[in-house]
Amino acid sequence: MMIQVNEILQNLLKNATGTLSPQEILLNFLVALILGLLIYLSYRFSHSAAVYSPRFNASLLMLTLVTTLVMNVIGNNIALSLGMVGALSIVRFRTAIKDPRDTTYIFWCIAVGICCGVSEYYVPTIGSGVIFLIMVIFGLVHANNRYLLVIRGSGPDTGNEIELAMLSAYSGKAALRVKNTSRESQEFIYELSQALLNKPLPQGKKITDVLYEIEGVTQVNLVMQSEEVSR
């Protein structure tokens, strides 16, 4: 019984070879190129100017074609596919992914390349159309940026006046994150949301104007915290 199983496996390994004609190979690459361009446009439209990387976007298109190339070579050859998996398993990629969406695009390119490499066109075409719409729609959703208001002053009573001014201006909704005090100086760091920062203050004043009216306030800085990191 064991001998028969071994013979069946050996026959599968020997006969599981599929060669593609030049026309089929060109068609696979053509479809992969079209879908790769779709991925290219999706990445371009769904990323803002601050985080958009032209080099990474171009590499996504090349990744789709390279995956198609690998699948054209493997085909349905089981022995070759096992050898290719073993060869690729020793490759370690250390490229830092700064945007979580980049991982999605990498897997999208690999999936399209695999499908096109085995001459399956309907699944990647329909799937890419759906993913394209989803990525573009969610790309329009902007991160909820947070702001840090850094206030520095000097004098014994300046700190109390700063806290009272912030409490009055934002009705206690501004979160105090850091409070550093010494005999000569005070430093306060408040966290504000975009909506809270845009809240109109009495007499149309800005929060910086209100703070600088306090005697002893020497410096007011506004720093934006954003999930998007420019490359």
Secondary structure, DSSP 8 states (H G I E B T S, - for coil): -HHHHHHHHHHHHHH------HHHHHHHHHHHHHHHHHHHHHHHHHS-TTT--HHHHHHHHHHHHHHHHHHHHHTT-HHHHHHHHHHHTT--------SHHHHHHHHHHHHHHHHHHTT--HHHHHHHHHHHHHHHHHHT-----EEEEEEEEESTTHHHHHHHHHHHHHTT-SEEEEEEE-SSEEEEEEEEEHHHHTS--GGG--HHHHHHTSTTEEEEEEEEE-S----
